[in-house]
Structure formats: structure tokens, C-alpha cells
Amino acid sequence: MRHKATYLDNEILYQVLELLYQRIDELIHELAPEGWNNSPYHFPFERIEHEREALYRTYEIVGQAFEQRFGYCPRRYLQESTKMVDILLQPNIYNSSEGEITYLIEFALIQLTKQGLVFKSSDPAYYYIIDEFDIGEQSYALGKTLGVIDATMPNVPLISPARNELLCHLDLSALYAAILKTFGQLDYDWRYRNEELECRWLRWQIAHTMNRNNGKNSQQKLWQELNKSIASITRGQPPDEVIAYISTNERLPLGYPPTIADIEYITSII
């Protein structure tokens, strides 16, 4: 069967988020049994001393460098930077543990999207991509309906880049598992993918074509690098998304550990 990749219908995405938001209290207790405000999951939303000044300073440094080179700095650049810092660091924008965990649910769903594709178990003809904007839009609509979060515009960055990067290093396995279980309730499964491996595969394909056409020979090195990357992933600790899948389904997800055949297949349908 020849698979195709398309975008997940927003109605399904809305249903997934609705089921998750109905479990917010349960998820908060699971993540932070000793209290949300004492947990690492609350920390990215806390005030941090001197952070505002540090963020302003990065814009000032760029503006000063521009002015030294070109003799002026656009006034609007610094004005807009002030607004952006105020947005990123306004006092506890979510005002509640419920609001903060909805942000984490969105983040975890985006991570699962980056690391995999969903497909309908009973009709596997299509793999579904979940667009980040759709996640923000449906979460915004659902939050207004349920009243579980303050109404904020979807896809507006609401925490600083440094705080958002910190989320990548928190253990979100419980949220990944909850999301995968929720998709399972709607008859959807999840397949692992690795965008870095896919990029390496595509670079090898380009080099292979160039070698065939004009004699350039970088493909061997690229092929070796691709295989080393696959071997490293196979030997290493599975990512949290895969661990969550195993704990939920008691088996490895399709596509993990990755193989050349898997990577070639995914790049052919995306």
C-alpha cells in the first residue's frame, strides 16, 4: 500500500485537546504530586531576577552594533523590542497551574509532531502531520470554550526563548503518554521519525545524483555519517517520546529504531 502524508483534520485535533484538558487536574497531580508551585514544570513561568534587564540588553547590543556600522539605529527596532520583552515577561501570564499545564500540553504535542507522524490504526493509508499553528488555534478555541486558560492569541511566543529551550530538557514523559493514549482512544497510532536523519538522507541523495552526473564524490562520506547517526540513536537511550510510547503500548513504535529503509520511506511521502 502506498501511503500519503497530509495534515490532521482540526476536528480531530480539537477532540484530542478536549479530552486532555478534561484531565488537567489529574495530570497536574501526576506531574507534581508535592505541589505544582514546587515542581520544575512551574519554574519556566516564574519570575527570574534580572532576566528582564538581560533580555533588553541583547537588543541594545544589536542596536549599538548596527549604529556603529551604519550611523543610526531604527527607533522602531528598540521600541518593538521593549514590547516583545514585556510580552515575554509579563507577570505570570497564565495566572494558574491550569494555564501553565495547557502550555506544556501544547509544547509536548508539538514535540511529538516533530518526532513522529500519527496514523489511523483502522485505515493506515495516510500519515498525518500536525501543524503547530493548528495546535495553537484549536487550543485557543477550546480554552475560550472551557474557560481553562486566559484567552491569548495562538502562536504568539509567551515565554522567552531560554525558558522555552528549558522545556526541551524536562521529563515530559507523562504528558507524551497522556497524548498518545488520547490519540489511541480515537483510533490513532504514532510512528517515530527523525528529521535530522531525513536531512542526512536527502543530502546523500543529492550527492549521489551529482556523482552520477558530473563525477563529484562526496556521497561516501555522507553515507558513512548517516549510518553513524543511525547507530548512535540505536545504541543510545530512547527519547522520552519513544519511552512514553513503550509505556503506553508495551511495544516499540513503528520506525524505531530507525533504519535506512524507514528513512527512505518517510522522505518519499512527506
Secondary structure by P-SEA (a helix, b strand, c coil): cbbbbbbccaaaaaaaaaaaaaaaaaaaaaaccccccccccccccccccaaaaaaaaaaaaaaaaaaaacccccaaaaaaaaaaaaaaccccccccaaaaaaaaaaaaaaaaaaaccccccccccbbbbbbaaaaaaaaaaaaaaaccccccccccccccaaaaaaaaaccaaaaaaaaaaaaaaaccbbbbbbaaaaaaaaaaaaaaaaaacccccaaaaaaaaaaaaaaaaaaccccaaaaaaaaacccccccccccaaaaaaaaacc
